[in-house]
Amino acid sequence: MGFNAAMVVPSPGALGSLESGGTAALAWFGADLATAFAFITVYHLTQMIPGILAGLAILASQGGRLFKRASAPELPPARP
């Protein structure tokens, strides 16, 4: 219940809300806080890293780039 309630808080990638809710839920069942936080952090990483790597691989295979340099605006030709 605490885990699901914490996931209601919007955050990018559920970063922070998943850890706080998961740690609270495990502590509720008697887990040590440090152990619960370590477990939830590793759990979250194992859920996020494969998706991020797959997304980067798809982006690279389609010829995309993650960070593009801003090009200088093109100026009209100068008149003599």
Phi, psi and omega per residue, in radians:
M1 nan -0.796 3.139
G2 -1.140 -0.620 3.123
F3 -1.125 -0.838 -3.139
N4 -1.174 -0.640 3.119
A5 -1.142 -0.660 3.130
A6 -1.214 -0.482 -3.125
M7 -1.301 -0.156 3.092
V8 -1.239 -0.497 -3.136
V9 -1.219 2.090 -3.120
P10 -1.286 2.250 3.050
S11 -2.693 2.566 -3.122
P12 -1.071 2.121 3.131
G13 1.208 0.246 -3.087
A14 1.005 0.476 -3.108
L15 -1.255 2.079 3.140
G16 1.764 -0.873 3.139
S17 -1.233 -0.666 3.083
L18 -1.131 -0.760 -3.132
E19 -1.138 -0.752 -3.115
S20 -1.203 -0.767 3.134
G21 -1.184 -0.726 3.121
G22 -1.159 -0.714 3.106
T23 -1.126 -0.750 3.123
A24 -1.117 -0.715 3.139
A25 -1.134 -0.756 3.131
L26 -1.209 -0.636 3.095
A27 -1.149 -0.600 3.093
W28 -1.026 -0.615 3.135
F29 -1.576 0.165 2.989
G30 1.759 0.126 3.127
A31 -1.332 2.604 3.049
D32 -1.126 2.466 -3.072
L33 -1.050 -0.761 -3.125
A34 -1.145 -0.724 3.131
T35 -1.176 -0.722 3.139
A36 -1.117 -0.765 3.133
F37 -1.136 -0.726 3.118
A38 -1.095 -0.749 3.138
F39 -1.103 -0.814 -3.104
I40 -1.160 -0.640 3.116
T41 -1.130 -0.797 3.099
V42 -1.132 -0.708 3.093
Y43 -1.017 -0.816 -3.117
H44 -1.119 -0.718 3.109
L45 -1.102 -0.700 3.138
T46 -1.205 -0.362 3.079
Q47 -1.507 -0.550 -3.052
M48 -1.580 -0.697 -3.032
I49 -1.060 -0.797 3.116
P50 -1.060 -0.661 3.115
G51 -1.175 -0.692 3.116
I52 -1.155 -0.781 3.133
L53 -1.136 -0.689 3.100
A54 -1.126 -0.722 3.106
G55 -1.107 -0.727 3.093
L56 -1.142 -0.674 3.123
A57 -1.140 -0.725 3.112
I58 -1.151 -0.739 3.111
L59 -1.038 -0.801 -3.129
A60 -1.179 -0.653 -3.109
S61 -1.208 -0.411 3.122
Q62 -1.669 0.121 3.066
G63 1.423 0.243 3.134
G64 -1.482 2.933 3.078
R65 -2.247 2.540 -3.137
L66 -1.329 -0.783 3.130
F67 -2.095 2.130 3.131
K68 -1.906 2.499 3.068
R69 -1.356 2.440 3.071
A70 -1.327 2.241 3.136
S71 -1.562 2.679 3.118
A72 -1.213 2.490 3.120
P73 -1.136 2.500 3.141
E74 -1.392 2.306 -3.141
L75 -1.735 2.606 3.070
P76 -1.173 2.693 -3.141
P77 -1.080 2.530 -3.130
A78 -1.290 2.468 3.114
R79 -1.543 2.457 3.120
P80 -1.315 nan nan
